[in-house]
Amino acid sequence: MRIDVLGAVRAFRPDGSPVPLGGPRHREVLARLVAAEGRLVTTDTLVDDLWTAPPARAVGALRTFVAALRRALEPDRPPRSPPRVLVTEGPGYALRLPREDVDVHRFEDALARARRDPGAADQLGAALAAWRGPAYSDVPDALWARRERTRLEEARLEGVELRARILLDAGEGAGLVPELRAHTAEHPWREPAWGLLARALHHAGRRADALAALRRARRMLADQLGLDPGAGLRRLETDILNETLPPAGAPTGWAGPGVRLGPRTTVDLARTLALAGGDALVHSRRDRLAAVLAAERTGDVALTARVIGAYDVPAVWSRADDPEQSRAVVAAAERTLAALGPGAPADLPVRLLATIAVESRSAGLSPAERERARQAARRAEALARDLGDPALLAFALNGVFLHSFTRPGLAPVRDRIGAEILDLAVRHELPAFAVLGRLVRLQSASALGDLDAATGHAEAAERTAFTAESPLVPVLTRWFGARVTAARSTEPGGPTAATAAAEYRAAEDALRTAGMPGLHRGLFPLALLGLRLLHDRPAPTDPHLDWGPYLPWARPLVLLARDRAAEARAALAAVPEPPPDHMQEALWCLTARAAARLGERAVAARAGAALRGARAEVAGAACGMLTLGPVARYLAEAEDCAGAG
């Protein structure tokens, strides 16, 4: 089965014959499910998306469309057997197809690979060639369709320019001139496109034409927008005039070795790049620390405070990606805070305190360090409230959130923090913090088992992330989709455990290159373990699984799965108390399960005492990306074991 939506919506069987999809509403239902990328779309959402004013029997009509699509997509499915492609999940429907079988997903994956690996330019070219017109071109102009068309058209333009840049960097782009001329004619406001056209002309030996293209760009920007060209186009024009443009095959970039930027510029650039994820995120952290150290060397305390506090990049995970780097930033912030005089601008201490709180992720700290970070978060919040600066308060609340895992069972507290961040961000147009607020609320709703609310926050986060140019958000919400599938796999008629495992694997592939090792390490094995526990199966024993920081808590169950009870008992005796972070309920539940299986009453009692406050929550779900099932289940096991005698 193959589905295409980059143009009119259509489907093909494995032999290449077209699938009769029915009328416009049938195709719109299928298209809406494609846009959800395998996630559940509730019946209410589908009805609202299909009709501006839904008729009285809208739900019945929707079910008729779904039934017809199922017959078309799986004509050979035996009667009364569950569908495998368009499946029912809880209160709605989801499309279950490998990503390579849907043209829009192939395109997005090819674009993501090309961002990371220039060697994937050919795959990106093939994916771009598959476009037959605007995405979902025959779908009515509903809000969701307009949003998707806009998002995908922007991605297509990025793909065209990224492929051209890769080919030019490799010295293979002289033949791009006709394509880039058409591109700039159709999209004259895109300055990077003019730069690429000028580079292609120059590499083809047409220096005068390259300069003429840049002059046209300058005139167009000035006459129609009242703008001067950006620094990139100005620098390119100077390089061509002075014959200092790197030769074909030499990579170009905005910054790097030999490009000297001051600390203010460097940290502003790093802050922007941090939202892009992948290598850009890794480099942004490195450049941010370099800017901080450079500012310190100037001896200007106020400048240093500004540079440290300017990197107000929202953080949603309680484990640092680079602990050494975080410690260095915290140390610089503490030095600068101590050096600030009484006449310093009032916002600088708040920025430094918030930075200390955000960079001091709770998972890797000693108890004393955690307490200092919590105090910094609370002081930053109080000062920011006094100042009345919404952006500063949102940053300070980010630190408060990261230190709100003091014990299991605090999802409602975190939801209130997320709600305030979201309210500030919406009222004061802070899109990056709007994404943070949505993700915090997604995590909280997930922890409380409210999957409908969590799904709403996931969808809203994705919409806001498009505006904020934050491609990391779909990586996280894809994990949430897998977490939902895992939970539904225990329900009658729900997806299989194998389907949930496959979704976790796909989510893991996307996360691997996202530049967030603090989140990535150990998450996939823990998700698989949770899935097995949901289905009362033993822990996975694959020796190649990297359990990362979660190994001490998983090890007793893995050893039990290998029938090595004595070693499991010794491993359980060595298990430390879980750090106060997103995973603490999950790790306490693993301890409770191992203690119950081994009859270790003292350990079971300790786990039970820790988990009582989280009785109403879902184990592991506080991260919004996996689930071990209800905490109450593990608590009951621990209490039964502790009380046995």
ZINOR-V938423 format. One record per backbone hydrogen bond with DSSP energy under -0.5 kcal/mol. CO is the residue of the C=O (numbers start at 1). NH is the residue of the N-H. Records with the same first field share a line. If there is no record, write none. Layout:
BEGIN
CO->NH  NH
END
This chain:
BEGIN
2->12
3->103
4->10
5->7  136
6->132
7->137
10->4
11->19
12->2
13->16
17->13
18->20
19->21
23->27
24->28
25->29
26->30
27->31
28->32
29->33
30->34
31->35
32->36
33->38
34->37
36->39
41->93
42->46
43->47
44->48
45->49
46->50
47->51
55->58
57->61
58->62
59->63
60->64
61->65
62->66
63->67
64->68
65->69
66->70
67->71
68->72
69->73
70->74
72->75
74->77
78->81
85->87  96
87->94
89->92
91->43
92->89
93->41
94->87  96
95->97
98->101
99->102
101->3
102->106
103->107
104->108
105->109
106->110
107->111
108->112
109->113
110->114
111->115
112->116
113->117
117->120
118->121
120->124
121->125
122->126
123->127
124->128
125->129
126->130
127->130
128->131
134->137
136->139
140->142
142->146
143->147
144->148
145->149
146->150
147->151
148->152
149->153
150->154
151->155
152->156
153->157
154->158
155->159
156->160
157->161
158->162
159->163
160->164
161->165
162->166
163->167
164->168
165->169
166->170
167->172
168->171  249
173->176
174->177
176->180
177->181
178->182
179->183
180->184
181->185
182->186
183->187
187->190
189->191
190->193  194
191->195
192->196
193->197
194->198
195->199
196->200
197->201
198->202
199->203
200->204
201->206
202->205
205->207
206->210
207->211
208->212
209->213
210->214
211->215
212->216
213->217
214->218
215->219
216->220
217->221
218->222
219->223
220->224  225
221->225  226  227
222->226
230->234
231->235
232->236
233->237
234->238
235->239
236->240
237->241
238->242
239->244  245
240->243
247->250
249->251
256->259
258->260
259->261
262->266
263->267
264->268
265->269
266->270
267->271
268->272
269->273
270->274
271->275
272->275
273->276  277
274->277
275->472
277->280  281
278->282
279->283
280->284
281->285
282->286
283->287
284->288
285->289
286->290
287->291
288->292
289->293
290->294
291->295
292->296
293->297
294->298
295->298  299  300
296->299
299->301
300->304
301->305
302->306
303->307
304->308
305->309
306->310
307->311
308->311
310->312
311->313
318->363
322->326
323->327
324->328
325->329
326->330
327->331
328->332
329->333
330->334
331->335
332->336
333->337
334->338
335->339
336->340
341->344
345->348  349
346->350
347->351
348->352
349->353
350->354
351->355
352->356
353->357
354->358
355->359
356->360
359->361
361->364
362->365
366->370
367->371
368->372
369->373
370->374
371->375
372->376
373->377
374->378
375->379
376->380
377->381
378->382
379->383
380->384
381->385
382->386
383->387
384->388  389
388->390
389->393
390->394
391->395
392->396
393->397
394->398
395->399
396->400
397->401
398->402
399->403
400->403
401->404
410->414
411->415
412->416
413->417
414->418
415->419
416->420
417->421
418->422
419->423
420->424
421->425
422->426
423->427
424->428
425->430
426->429
430->433  434
431->435
432->436
433->437
434->438
435->439
436->440
437->441
438->442
439->443
440->444
441->445
442->446
443->447
444->448
445->450
446->449
447->618
449->451
450->454
451->455
452->456
453->457
454->458
455->459
456->460
457->461
458->462
459->463
460->464
461->465
462->466
463->467
464->468
465->469  470
466->469
469->471
470->473
471->475
472->476
473->477
474->478
475->479
476->480
477->481
478->482
479->483
480->484
481->485
482->486
483->487
484->488
485->489
487->490
488->491
491->494
496->500
497->501
498->502
499->503
500->504
501->505
502->506
503->507
504->508
505->509
506->510
507->511
508->512
509->513
511->514
514->278
516->519  520
517->521
520->523  524
522->526
523->527
524->528
525->529
526->530
527->531
528->532
529->533
530->534
531->535
532->537
533->536
542->545
545->547
546->522
547->550
548->551
550->553  554
551->555
552->556
554->557  558
555->559
556->560
557->561
558->562
559->562  564
560->563
564->568
565->569
566->570
567->571
568->572
569->573
570->574
572->575
579->581
581->584
583->587
584->588
585->589
586->590
587->591
588->592
589->593
590->594
591->595
592->596
593->597
594->598
595->599  600
599->601
600->604
601->605
602->606
603->607
604->608
605->609
606->610
607->611
608->612
611->614
612->615
614->617
615->632
617->631
618->621
619->628  629
620->623
621->624
629->619
630->633  634
631->635
632->636
633->637
634->638
635->639
636->640
637->641
638->642
639->643
640->644
641->644
END
